[in-house]
Amino acid sequence: MSIPGGVPSLTYVSLTPGSDSLDAEDLIKVDQTLQIHELGKDKPKTYDNLEGVFDELKMKEEIFSEIFGIGDSEEIASRPRALDAFVNQAINCCFILVGPTSGKKTSYFQGSGDDEHGVIGWLSEQLFNQLNEKEEQAGGQYKYTVTVNFSEHYEEVMTDLLKPDNKDLNIRMDPNHGYHIHGLDIATVKSAEDLRKKLEYGRKSRKTQIFETGPANDSTAAVFEIILKQEEGDSPQSMSNRISRMVIVDAPSTTKMVAGAEKTRQKEGNYLSKSLFSFVNVCKALSSKKTSMKAPFEQSSFTNVLHDNVGAASIVMCLGCIAQGEPKVSIQTMKLLGYLKKIQSYPVENDEITQGILVKYRTVIGNLIDSYEALKVESQSAPKEDLAALERLKKLEEDLLKEKIGSTTAKEDGAKVYRMLELFKSKYTKLVEDKARQAQELIKSEEQKLAISKTLIDLKLQYSEMNEKQEEEKYLLETQKMNAKNQVSDLEIKLADTKEQLETSRAKEHTAVNDKDEAKLALTVMNDENIALKEKVNALNDKGVELGAEVVTLLNQKEQFTKMNASLSAKLETAVTKIEDLEADVAKSKKSLVELNEVLDKVKVELEETRGEKLKVELELQQANVSFEKGRVDSEKANQELLRQRDLELFGVRKSAEEEVRRSEERSDELGTR
């Protein structure tokens, strides 16, 4: 059966500075390419198919923003925006952290202090900001519910970190929830602070002990799940329900991948690192189209929980956390990250139709699995001659296979739905663009209408102004006509007055002679007044003399100011002389500085010679460390050989005991038959 193409996982790498060691510079970042140098090998391993490589200069918040699609850069815009898809499209998301403990993987997952909560704390802020903003914009037609659960997997034992005394936990395939941990405590959170408090409580319950096999956190895995339920609609009849899940995974440390699964099992037993190697097997199977449908999720409780998240209907993001000084571990981590990169997923919107299809197929598969298990039990207890039951079991197995094929078809349908959604999204975008273009054209037509209306109004105003001017001119002509009539009447009146004035002037001429004598008398009076004015002019001349004296005083002050100016000029010349002396002193200081630089160069040469001797000593120290490391490796090999011999002896003793028990049971059965 051909598997349709889906969406590949997004993979990133974070580099952490390591301790001073021989391989302290084994990780080199070149743009978005990573090189790993192994001791004793000339050619480094290069990894250039990553979405991003982050060094210690990159803040955690910046790393999370780029991975979850917060921002406007070209790199972010070209990838799925996971947080936006989780909130606005109800698409499941899965974020997986892989790498050794020294790469600060767990710190990225859950934080390392009261004020630092890792990616979960960062997600809580971003998530509730978007949800509250969406609720405000909906105006009462939208509400949401957020619940969380937190589990840890160690030696195939599951722990409820939110309720540690909860022991009745088992994994089930439920029609509504898919593969999940039944009995796990689910807590409702109403704010980012509530979510962080649940995280703080849960991380206190994680295993931190140190055993003979190493720290417990090297073998533990943790899963933090955020479940978002959204209800939208203006009435109960039109209300739509959508459920999306955000799963954050802290995978087991990849340190033990260097030794390999077989050697690790011989050293530790079957269960301690089962989560790690089961996860590697699942990722390896999912990375190939030939084996993706046979991925062994059932190998461990940890991988079984990820059944619906990796290679399913989720956007998958992965962050590899590696540290300087561990090139072999870094290479194994990148190998696992390479498997994750090739996994194809089929993220779809979890609307009511999609949820209905999933419930239908999960119910059918669950019923077939239950029937298969029941018949399996019956076939084991029934006699071998019960061929009908065996045939029935065989038929049910065939039915189960058909339903699995149907499940695969459902996944293909999901992929088709995803492609149709992408097509609808592009068509919707085109419709929005057409609508925007039509709106622009409508705006332009309205602007043209407004321009025409404005022109029409201007013409009306001009017509009104012309009418007003015409009325004004008409009124002016009427006024001028009335004025002319008034002037004629005035001239007639003036003519009559002139005749009267002529007669009166003749009478006045007679009286003018009498007035002449009176004028002579008045002239005499005016001469007296002229003499008085001359006396006043003389007094003003005396005042002018006093003003001249004041002018002489001002001239004397001007001479004093001239002398002061000459004194200041002399002082200025003295200051110039002092400045020239200071410049000479500066030149001497520069010469002394040159001599000091020459002495400093000699000291630097001596310092370089000292550094050369230091490098020689460090090289000898490194050689001694290599010899010590070689002795330690030989010692470990001898210890492992002793352990292997002990395990072989124990295996032989146990096999003998089991054989003896089997013989005893056979004898018991024979006696019972008799």
PyMOL commands that set and color helices and strands:
alter all, ss='L'
color gray80, all
select helices_A, chain A and resi 60-67+74-77+82-88+101-103+105-110+118-138+192-204+216-218+254-257+261-268+274-286+292-294+297-299+301-308+327-342+352-381+387-673
alter helices_A, ss='H'
color red, helices_A
select strands_A, chain A and resi 7-8+10-16+27-30+33-36+45-47+52-54+92-99+142-154+157-160+170-174+178-182+187-189+210-211+214-215+221-232+240-253+314-323+344-345
alter strands_A, ss='S'
color yellow, strands_A
deselect
rebuild
show_as cartoon
